[in-house]
């Protein structure tokens, strides 16, 4: 754990998306120095599924030793950002640091991503970061130690990071390009840098993508908070860098990273954009004796010729009217490999049905994958979201139905498929 040095005492930080997760962790780290924190986020009322509001975050900031200003801000709204910036200046006398943390994610392909979702990601990640920076920069130019820190990845142009989620990558890289451009534009005046995690971080978004079981493969947001603190403590001529949390802390002398792990000693899931391909992430983990969540160990015994039929026997045994009512989707599975073929799962009518061949009506979602991975998926050894993220699974249609399918897989794993 990186110790506080007091360098941020009296500084004012404007942090977007600071009501929870990484944004809040950075806020609390700075608050321990006695910093002023502007919590600019949308959540004013408790969310049924997500923890915290801007007001509970403000209470935590003040309990940690800082001063807080909670502002309801949708960073797509120029007026709301402008009002929050003015309130910050009126209360604290200026702004020294901007942390562009707010982000939206949808790991879906071009045909599966509604334009509403594309607009959301571009509006928050790219436009929101650019707009917030534009409105805060005039005040940063008056600061003695001005910084902008975007939580954005290095610009890895390997197509593998685009092919499964082009819209998300474009939006996220928009934040990175803001760093590239603004660092040069304001060189000598404002430090502008990017920070990205080496591994997955335990956040509400990560749990949505990987399910409840993914947390043990993550680090806590504290590692990002410590790395951000180290960067923001540097002089303004330290600029234009695309930094990784672990590397930053190693430079600060941190050697033990186990205390950042949700479950110390458990293999960690690498984050996106840092390696040549999702498959390379799996290979890297295996070299160190880890078992990636998106690449389960291969079985020494190959599937029998009736493995897919056996899987569907179990499916038919566990589906019922309650499952149909909660799912409301028709699935088509286009399988390749040793036991290739087309199969369907109807969880939209009656008590459900499943079998070989095309579904009785057009499928809501078509899932294309190898037959061996299909068997592992329904045995609970491979989550659909992780299979998709690693390129093992292609999804055409409603991505949310793939997530709903994990509930059925939970039942099947109990049935000892």
C-alpha positions, -999 to 999 in steps of 0.1 A, spaced: 0 0 0 14 34 -10 15 58 20 0 92 18 26 120 18 4 151 22 12 164 -13 -24 168 -22 -34 187 9 -55 217 0 -58 207 -36 -92 205 -53 -100 175 -74 -129 173 -98 -137 136 -103 -163 123 -127 -181 91 -117 -169 94 -81 -199 80 -64 -185 44 -65 -157 22 -78 -124 35 -89 -135 72 -89 -145 70 -52 -113 52 -43 -92 80 -58 -114 105 -40 -108 88 -6 -71 85 -12 -68 122 -18 -91 130 10 -67 114 35 -43 142 26 -70 168 33 -79 175 -3 -111 190 -15 -132 166 -36 -159 175 -62 -180 144 -67 -195 148 -101 -218 119 -109 -254 111 -118 -265 90 -88 -284 112 -64 -309 85 -53 -300 50 -42 -298 26 -71 -315 -8 -67 -284 -27 -80 -255 -3 -76 -240 8 -43 -236 45 -32 -247 79 -42 -229 113 -45 -240 121 -10 -228 89 7 -195 93 -12 -193 129 1 -198 116 37 -170 91 32 -147 118 18 -153 140 49 -148 111 73 -115 104 56 -103 140 63 -112 158 31 -138 184 22 -165 174 -3 -189 190 -28 -215 166 -42 -228 176 -77 -254 159 -98 -237 157 -132 -245 139 -164 -213 146 -183 -232 146 -216 -249 178 -204 -227 209 -209 -249 230 -186 -246 205 -157 -208 203 -160 -205 241 -162 -227 246 -131 -206 220 -112 -174 236 -122 -186 270 -111 -198 256 -77 -164 241 -72 -146 273 -79 -170 293 -57 -165 269 -28 -128 260 -30 -114 289 -49 -103 269 -80 -96 235 -94 -62 218 -95 -69 183 -107 -94 167 -131 -99 130 -131 -120 118 -160 -132 85 -147 -169 82 -158 -173 56 -185 -199 34 -202 -194 -1 -216 -211 -26 -239 -190 -55 -253 -212 -61 -283 -205 -64 -321 -215 -39 -347 -248 -55 -357 -257 -62 -321 -251 -27 -307 -281 -4 -308 -273 32 -318 -287 43 -285 -259 24 -268 -233 37 -293 -244 72 -286 -242 66 -248 -206 53 -250 -194 80 -273 -213 106 -253 -198 96 -219 -164 83 -228 -153 105 -256 -175 136 -257 -179 138 -219 -142 135 -213 -135 162 -239 -162 185 -227 -153 182 -190 -117 189 -198 -126 219 -219 -146 235 -191 -121 227 -164 -89 236 -182 -93 275 -178 -92 269 -140 -63 244 -142 -42 270 -160 -44 291 -128 -32 262 -106 4 257 -94 1 220 -99 -24 213 -126 -32 177 -137 -57 159 -159 -58 121 -154 -80 100 -178 -87 64 -169 -80 52 -204 -59 25 -220 -28 28 -242 -37 31 -279 -32 -6 -289 -42 -7 -326 -42 -45 -328 -75 -54 -346 -83 -80 -320 -93 -53 -296 -118 -39 -321 -134 -69 -337 -157 -80 -309 -167 -45 -296 -158 -18 -321 -181 8 -306 -167 4 -271 -131 5 -282 -136 36 -303 -153 53 -274 -126 43 -249 -98 51 -272 -114 86 -276 -104 92 -239 -69 80 -248 -67 104 -278 -77 133 -255 -45 125 -235 -24 123 -267 -37 157 -280 -41 177 -248 -7 166 -234 10 182 -263 -14 211 -266 -8 221 -229 28 209 -225 45 230 -198 12 242 -185 -9 211 -175 2 175 -169 -21 152 -189 -18 115 -185 -37 82 -187 -39 54 -162 -51 18 -169 -51 -13 -147 -29 -43 -153 -56 -67 -141 -94 -66 -138 -106 -44 -109 -135 -53 -87 -163 -29 -98 -200 -31 -105 -192 -31 -142 -168 -61 -139 -193 -81 -119 -219 -74 -147 -195 -87 -173 -181 -117 -155 -207 -126 -129 -204 -131 -92 -175 -155 -95 -152 -130 -112 -144 -110 -81 -119 -134 -67 -98 -129 -99 -97 -91 -95 -78 -65 -75 -96 -39 -55 -99 -3 -67 -72 7 -41 -44 -2 -65 -58 23 -90 -62 49 -62 -26 45 -51 -13 47 -87 -34 78 -94 -21 94 -62 15 88 -73 9 103 -107 -10 134 -93 19 140 -69 43 145 -98 52 180 -112 33 193 -143 62 185 -167 54 148 -161 30 146 -190 18 126 -221 23 92 -205 1 61 -208 6 44 -175 -3 10 -160 -11 9 -122 13 -19 -114 42 -3 -132 36 31 -115 37 15 -81 68 -6 -88 86 27 -96 74 39 -62 90 9 -45 60 -12 -40 69 -49 -42 40 -68 -25 8 -66 -46 -11 -94 -28 -28 -70 -5 -45 -54 -35 -61 -87 -45 -97 -95 -35 -86 -130 -28 -48 -130 -22 -30 -159 -40 -58 -165 -65 -48 -161 -102 -57 -127 -116 -76 -118 -148 -56 -95 -170 -74 -64 -183 -81 -55 -219 -59 -36 -244 -25 -45 -229 -15 -76 -248 -16 -88 -284 -48 -108 -281 -72 -122 -256 -56 -156 -262 -22 -142 -252 -37 -132 -219 -46 -168 -212 -12 -180 -223 5 -155 -200 -15 -166 -170 -9 -203 -177 29 -197 -178 26 -186 -142 4 -215 -132 -29 -196 -133 -62 -207 -148 -79 -179 -167 -116 -176 -163 -120 -173 -200 -99 -204 -208 -108 -233 -186 -84 -263 -184 -89 -288 -212 -102 -322 -203 -79 -352 -207 -109 -372 -219 -124 -360 -251 -162 -356 -252 -181 -387 -262 -200 -387 -295 -232 -380 -276 -219 -351 -254 -241 -325 -270 -271 -347 -268 -263 -354 -232 -261 -316 -225 -295 -311 -240 -309 -339 -220 -299 -320 -189 -312 -287 -203 -346 -303 -209 -346 -316 -174 -340 -282 -157 -361 -258 -178 -396 -250 -167 -423 -223 -168 -404 -202 -142 -372 -203 -163 -392 -194 -194 -409 -165 -176 -376 -150 -164 -357 -155 -196 -381 -148 -226 -356 -156 -253 -351 -181 -281 -315 -193 -286 -298 -209 -316 -264 -226 -312 -243 -230 -344 -216 -254 -333 -184 -263 -351 -157 -288 -343 -160 -325 -335 -197 -324 -328 -208 -296 -351 -244 -289 -359 -273 -265 -351 -293 -267 -319 -320 -246 -303 -333 -236 -269 -368 -221 -267 -372 -202 -234 -400 -180 -246 -431 -202 -248 -449 -227 -226 -425 -246 -203 -397 -244 -228 -382 -268 -253 -348 -277 -267 -333 -300 -294 -314 -303 -326 -321 -282 -357 -334 -247 -363 -357 -232 -336 -395 -232 -344 -394 -194 -349 -366 -169 -356 -340 -169 -328 -335 -138 -306 -298 -146 -303 -275 -168 -323 -244 -181 -305 -216 -195 -326 -188 -215 -310 -169 -248 -309 -188 -278 -296 -163 -285 -269 -166 -250 -256 -204 -253 -257 -202 -284 -234 -179 -265 -210 -202 -235 -210 -233 -255 -200 -212 -275 -174 -205 -242 -156 -168 -242 -166 -170 -213 -191 -191 -182 -187 -207 -168 -219 -194 -133 -212 -159 -146 -207 -161 -168 -238 -172 -138 -257 -145 -115 -244 -118 -141 -253 -132 -146 -288 -144 -182 -282 -180 -171 -286 -196 -149 -313 -231 -135 -305 -256 -121 -329 -287 -106 -313 -295 -96 -278 -264 -97 -256 -285 -95 -224 -299 -129 -232 -264 -144 -231 -261 -130 -195 -295 -145 -186 -284 -178 -199 -258 -180 -170 -287 -185 -145 -297 -216 -164 -261 -228 -164 -260 -225 -126 -289 -249 -124 -272 -273 -148 -239 -273 -129 -259 -283 -98 -273 -311 -119 -237 -323 -123 -236 -322 -161 
